[in-house]
Amino acid sequence: MFRNPRLRLLPFALVAGAVFVALLVFTADRPPVRPPLPNPNGYDDLVNAGEAAQANIGNWPNLDHDSLAALVSANAESLRLLRLGLTRQCVMPMDSALTNATGMMNQLARMKRLVHLLAAEGRLREIEHQPAAAARSYLDAIRFGNEMSRGGFIITRLVGIACEAIGYAPLARLAPKLKPDEARAVLKDLDTLDAGHVTWAEVLQNERYYTRYQRRNRFNPIVQVMGWLQVRQAVQRAETKHKTVVARERLLATELALRCYQSEQGHPPARLGELATNYLSQVPADPFSGQPLVYRAQGTNWLLYSVGPDGVDDGGKPLGRGLGGKGDLIFDSP
């Protein structure tokens, strides 16, 4: 069948690899006992808020003031439940998600509507010339994306990342319109959010728990061997997205701190360390390098950026499109 002697060994190599994976699965230590869920669990409030959401929320970008006001008013109870959940510790009930994946996905789809509701509320406040109130709505969207991710898998985190991005984008555009005291309040919230942010290590641990569960219940060693590389690449792409949203939020917080410093001191700081204590709890680290964000004062202006997914400092060259793009994540100060 195989003329090349080495090719004759291919089936045996595949079987050996499959056996090796099987041994890893069945001899690995059992996952650690998970702590009990918080009681009350804010995640339950988020689920209830998603179920209570009414009307076509996804169409909010096309609505005028009166229609936005009607949409927000019709969903007052959903917003109340959402914000109640955000005041409590949130953890996704993993055991029920493991046994009912379809239910979990439907739940995530309903919950994602909530971030659009917060974005609609923020847009309404902007139209009404209430930038501070709009900023609170966008901050809640970022907070929601983080809290709904807690205790979840990679797919849960990817939905959370999308939610955080929906809150981040309008908040970044709103930043130049905030008064110094308003910027200070937003800055404080972003700093607090960053300190309690879901880490990639948490997400990865939960994903491994999920993977072990799936292997024990529907184990196919050949599929495991052949699909390992594909899964690994998907995990790496998800990690890049996680680090990107964290970097953007830290850039926004640092930008606001720089604006506050300049407003009070009359000039930008010589280095980011001067922002610590009075403006930020610590100098923000770049999640892609582990070093402080790159900052250069330029007269009365400045350049602020993360080195981006490639981990290379390109001197402030904007990041190209796509996950494989080269360049830096920029926050330009106008």
SULPE-V594787 format. One record per pair of residues at least 4 apart in sequence whose C-alpha atoms are under 6 Angstrom apart, sorted by the first residue. I is the first residue (numbers start at 0). J is the second residue. If there is no record, write none. Layout:
i = (I,I)
j = (J,J)
This chain:
i = (1,1,11,17,17,17,22,23,40,41,41,41,41,42,42,44,44,45,45,48,48,48,49,49,51,52,52,59,62,62,89,90,90,91,91,96,96,114,114,117,121,121,124,124,125,125,125,137,137,139,140,141,141,143,144,144,144,145,148,148,148,151,152,152,152,163,177,177,178,179,182,186,192,213,214,222,223,242,242,250,256,260,261,261,261,266,274,274,275,275,275,275,276,283,284,284,284,284,285,285,285,285,285,287,288,292,293,293,294,294,295,295,296,297,303,304,304,304,305,305,306,306,306,306,307,307,313,315,316,316,317,317,318,318,318,318,319,319,320)
j = (6,7,15,220,221,224,26,27,89,84,87,88,89,89,90,80,84,81,84,77,80,81,109,110,77,74,77,119,66,67,146,149,150,150,151,100,103,140,162,136,133,136,129,133,129,130,133,166,170,143,166,163,166,147,159,162,163,159,155,156,159,155,202,205,206,167,181,182,182,259,186,252,196,217,218,226,227,246,286,254,278,264,265,266,267,299,278,279,279,280,281,282,280,291,289,290,291,292,289,290,291,292,305,310,310,305,303,304,302,303,301,302,301,301,330,328,329,330,327,328,310,311,312,327,327,328,326,327,326,327,326,327,325,326,327,328,324,325,324)
